[in-house]
Amino acid sequence: MLEISKNYVMDENQQPIAVQISIADFEKIEEILENCGLVKLMAESESDEHLTKEEALKYYQCLKKKNVAN
C-alpha cells in the first residue's frame, strides 16, 4: 500500500482544513489516478476492438492537452 506522509493544516479552532503532502507523494497519487483512467479508457472502448496500453496512453495525453488548453 502507498504510504503517504501528510501534514494537517488547522484553523484557529484547531479544526483540520487542509492537508499538505510532498510533491513525490502527489506525483505517485497522480500516476495511480492516470493508470486507473487508462484502464477505464481501455475497458470502455466503443467497439469490439480494445485499446492497447500505448493507444490508451496516447489518447489520454491528447485529452489531457485539450483540458489544459481550455
C-alpha positions in Angstrom: 0.0 0.0 0.0 1.1 3.5 -0.7 2.4 5.2 2.4 1.7 9.0 2.3 3.3 11.4 4.7 0.9 14.2 5.4 0.8 17.4 7.5 -2.6 18.7 8.6 -3.3 22.4 8.4 -5.5 23.6 11.2 -7.7 26.7 11.6 -7.8 29.0 14.6 -10.1 26.5 16.3 -7.7 23.6 15.7 -10.0 22.1 13.1 -8.3 20.4 10.1 -8.9 22.4 7.0 -6.3 21.1 4.6 -3.6 18.6 4.1 0.0 19.1 2.8 1.8 16.2 1.0 5.1 16.1 -0.6 5.5 16.5 -4.4 6.8 12.9 -4.6 3.6 11.6 -2.9 1.4 13.8 -5.1 3.1 12.5 -8.2 2.6 8.9 -7.1 -1.1 9.6 -6.5 -1.4 11.3 -9.9 0.2 8.3 -11.6 -2.1 5.9 -9.9 -5.2 8.0 -11.0 -3.9 8.3 -14.5 -3.4 4.5 -14.7 -6.9 4.0 -13.4 -8.1 6.3 -16.1 -6.2 4.4 -18.8 -7.7 1.1 -17.6 -11.2 2.7 -17.8 -10.5 4.0 -21.3 -9.3 0.6 -22.4 -12.4 -1.1 -21.0 -14.8 1.5 -22.4 -13.7 1.2 -26.0 -16.8 1.7 -28.1 -16.0 -1.2 -30.5 -15.1 -4.8 -30.1 -11.5 -3.7 -30.7 -9.8 -2.8 -27.3 -7.1 -0.2 -27.0 -3.6 -1.2 -26.2 -1.9 0.4 -23.3 0.1 2.6 -25.7 -3.0 3.6 -27.7 -4.9 4.4 -24.5 -1.9 6.5 -23.2 -1.7 8.4 -26.4 -5.4 9.1 -26.4 -5.3 10.1 -22.7 -2.4 12.5 -23.4 -4.5 14.1 -26.2 -7.5 14.5 -23.8 -5.2 16.0 -21.1 -3.8 18.6 -23.6 -7.3 19.6 -24.6 -8.3 20.1 -21.0 -5.2 22.2 -20.2 -5.9 24.4 -23.3 -9.5 25.1 -22.1 
